[in-house]
Amino acid sequence: MTVPVRRWHLWAAAAALLIVVGSAVTWLTWPDPKPVPQSHVYREVAACLLTDAPGITSEETAPVWAGISDAAKRTNGQARYLPLATDATVSDARALLGTLISSIT
């Protein structure tokens, strides 16, 4: 197939347009590179909240947990919570708290 000499500029323009459109589509649909995971360095400080059985979702505990976790984020500390069993008593909580404190020191 021969292309008439006087229409070569139309074929060149069509080829250039095809290259531009193809490049734009490729650039727009190319997947973003996955972000590089970064490690989080914590200070050697941890806060632990001992809660009743519902945990950090109870009405009394939720604001306390929000404050602890917010402070931990701002200071690179660690925040944890430990819910007691449903049938736990105050003396059970004191014994668990004593065990936790003695394991830290």
C-alpha positions in Angstrom: 0.0 0.0 0.0 1.4 3.3 -1.0 0.5 6.5 0.6 0.1 9.5 -1.6 2.9 12.0 -1.1 0.6 14.9 -0.5 -1.1 13.1 2.5 2.0 12.2 4.4 1.5 15.0 6.8 -2.0 13.7 7.8 -0.5 10.3 8.5 2.3 11.8 10.5 -0.2 13.9 12.5 -2.4 10.9 13.2 0.7 8.9 14.3 1.8 11.7 16.6 -1.7 12.0 18.1 -1.9 8.3 18.7 1.5 8.4 20.5 0.4 11.4 22.6 -3.0 9.8 23.5 -1.4 6.4 24.2 1.2 8.0 26.4 -1.4 10.0 28.3 -3.5 6.9 28.9 -0.5 4.9 30.0 0.6 7.7 32.4 -2.9 8.1 33.9 -3.6 4.4 34.4 -0.1 3.4 35.7 -0.4 2.1 39.2 1.1 4.2 42.0 4.2 2.7 43.7 3.4 1.2 47.1 4.6 3.3 49.9 7.7 2.1 51.7 6.7 0.8 55.2 8.4 2.8 57.9 9.1 1.6 61.4 7.8 3.5 64.3 10.2 4.1 67.1 8.5 4.2 70.5 9.9 5.7 73.7 10.3 3.4 76.6 7.2 4.7 78.1 3.9 2.8 78.3 0.5 3.6 79.8 -1.8 0.7 80.6 -5.5 1.2 81.5 -7.1 -1.5 83.6 -10.8 -1.5 82.7 -14.0 -3.4 83.5 -15.3 -6.1 81.3 -16.7 -3.9 78.4 -13.2 -2.5 78.0 -12.6 0.9 76.3 -16.0 1.1 74.8 -17.9 1.8 78.0 -19.2 5.3 78.7 -16.9 5.9 81.6 -13.8 4.5 80.1 -14.0 5.9 76.5 -12.9 9.4 77.3 -10.1 8.2 79.5 -8.8 5.9 76.7 -9.1 8.7 74.2 -6.9 10.9 76.4 -4.3 8.2 77.0 -4.1 7.2 73.3 -3.9 10.8 72.2 -1.1 11.5 74.7 0.7 8.3 73.5 0.6 9.4 69.9 1.9 12.9 70.6 4.8 11.6 72.8 5.7 8.4 70.9 4.7 6.4 73.9 2.7 3.2 74.0 -0.9 2.8 75.2 -2.5 -0.5 76.1 -5.6 -1.5 77.9 -6.5 -4.7 79.8 -10.1 -5.5 80.4 -11.0 -7.6 83.5 -13.2 -10.7 83.4 -16.9 -10.1 83.7 -17.1 -11.7 87.2 -13.9 -10.0 88.5 -14.1 -8.3 91.9 -12.2 -5.3 93.2 -9.8 -7.6 95.0 -9.2 -9.4 91.7 -8.4 -6.1 90.0 -6.0 -5.1 92.9 -4.2 -8.5 92.6 -3.9 -8.1 88.8 -2.7 -4.5 89.1 -0.1 -5.6 91.7 1.2 -8.3 89.4 1.4 -5.9 86.5 3.3 -3.3 88.5 5.7 -5.9 89.9 6.4 -7.2 86.4 7.3 -3.7 85.2 9.8 -3.0 88.0 
